[in-house]
Structures are given as C-alpha cells and as structure tokens.
Amino acid sequence: MKPRFAASSFRSRFRLREQDRSYIVLKGWGEIRSQARRIIRERLAPAEPENDGRQTPMRGHVVFIAQHATATCCRGCLFKWHSIVPHKELTEDEIEYVVEMIFCWLQDHAGDLSNYPQTPDLF
C-alpha cells in the first residue's frame, strides 16, 4: 500500500538528479542514512524547530529532496501526513520512522546505481 503523500502532485514531483545519484554512490548508503539521522535530529526533532515550515531547503542535499517527497520536511507536514504531534520533541522511534521514510524513498528513486562511477566528477 502506498503512503497517502504519494498521491500528492506536489510530493510526487521531486526527483533525484544525476549528481544526486553520484553523491549517493560516492558516500554510500550507510553514510546517507547517518546524514539523514543527523539532519532530522538537528532540524526536525526539537519541539520547536528553528524556522519551522521553512527549515528544509528544496535542494542541496539528497535528504532534503527526500524530506519534501515524503512530507517529512517540517513539523506541520509530519502532523498532517504522518500524525506525529507537533510541539513536542520527537522520540527515538519517531526519528527512526522519519529516517526510514527518507531512506526508503531514496532507495526507491535512486534506481540502479551499479554502473555509476565512484568519482565525484559531477561536483
């Protein structure tokens, strides 16, 4: 079963670019998951995140793209799409849920990365 946000025309327009795929190959899935966890802890987990509703750029990092695609970009979207209550610090389980949503979206949308060069020539 697809998540509700998958039917959103806004959410479904997010795509990974070639340089995003190259970045994933360069860093590896373990580092991407680590970065996602750090970003969520710093930008989304606090009870009152700084600049909530505007704290996630639309581009610049694969995790930011996935956050918008999965409606995990701000506390308002977390409440609307995932029923995670605002104005309280995220629990460890909620943090892991968000990271897993992001990670699954990235894996689904990265496609086959086996033929990508492991050099950062797109940066």
C-alpha positions in Angstrom: 0.0 0.0 0.0 1.3 3.4 -1.0 1.5 6.2 1.6 -1.1 9.0 1.3 1.6 11.6 0.4 2.5 9.5 -2.7 -0.8 10.7 -4.3 0.1 14.4 -3.8 1.0 16.1 -7.0 3.4 18.4 -5.1 5.2 15.4 -3.3 5.4 13.3 -6.5 7.3 16.0 -8.5 10.5 15.5 -6.5 13.2 13.6 -8.4 16.8 12.8 -7.9 19.2 14.3 -10.4 22.3 12.6 -11.8 24.6 14.5 -9.4 22.3 13.3 -6.5 22.8 9.7 -7.6 26.5 10.3 -8.0 26.6 11.7 -4.4 24.8 8.6 -3.1 27.4 6.3 -4.8 30.3 8.4 -3.5 29.1 8.5 0.1 27.4 5.1 0.3 24.1 4.1 1.8 25.5 3.9 5.3 26.7 7.5 5.3 23.5 8.7 3.7 21.5 7.1 6.5 23.8 8.7 9.0 23.4 12.1 7.4 19.6 11.7 7.4 19.6 10.9 11.1 21.8 13.9 11.9 19.7 16.2 9.8 16.4 15.0 11.4 17.9 15.3 14.9 19.1 18.8 14.3 16.4 20.3 12.1 13.2 18.4 12.9 13.4 16.6 16.3 13.2 19.7 18.6 9.8 20.5 20.0 10.0 23.9 18.4 12.5 23.7 15.4 14.1 26.9 14.3 12.3 28.3 11.2 9.7 25.5 11.3 8.0 25.3 8.0 11.0 26.8 6.2 13.9 24.9 7.6 14.3 22.4 4.8 15.7 23.7 1.5 14.2 22.4 -1.7 17.6 21.2 -2.9 21.2 21.0 -1.9 21.2 17.5 -0.3 19.5 14.2 -1.2 18.0 14.1 2.2 16.3 17.5 1.7 14.8 16.3 -1.5 13.5 13.1 0.1 12.1 15.1 3.0 9.9 17.1 0.7 8.9 14.0 -1.3 7.9 12.1 1.9 6.3 15.0 3.7 8.9 14.9 6.5 10.2 18.4 5.9 8.6 20.2 8.8 6.5 19.6 11.9 3.3 20.7 10.1 3.8 18.1 7.4 4.7 15.5 10.0 1.4 16.1 11.7 -0.7 16.4 8.5 0.7 13.4 6.7 2.1 11.2 9.4 0.0 12.1 12.5 3.2 13.0 14.6 2.1 15.5 17.2 3.8 18.9 17.0 5.3 21.0 19.8 7.0 18.0 21.5 10.4 16.6 20.9 10.5 13.6 18.6 11.0 10.3 20.3 13.8 8.0 19.1 11.1 5.8 17.4 9.7 8.8 15.6 13.2 9.8 14.5 13.8 6.3 13.2 10.4 6.3 11.4 11.3 9.6 9.6 14.8 8.4 8.7 13.3 5.1 7.3 10.7 7.0 5.2 13.5 9.1 3.8 15.9 6.2 3.2 13.2 4.0 1.5 12.2 6.9 -0.8 15.9 7.5 -1.7 16.4 3.8 -2.4 13.2 3.6 -4.5 14.1 6.7 -6.5 17.9 6.2 -6.9 17.4 3.3 -9.3 20.3 1.0 -10.3 23.5 2.7 -9.1 25.8 -0.2 -10.1 27.1 1.5 -13.2 27.8 4.9 -11.7 31.4 5.9 -11.4 32.7 6.3 -7.9 34.3 9.6 -8.6 32.9 13.0 -7.7 33.2 14.4 -11.3 29.7 15.9 -11.1 30.6 18.2 -8.2 
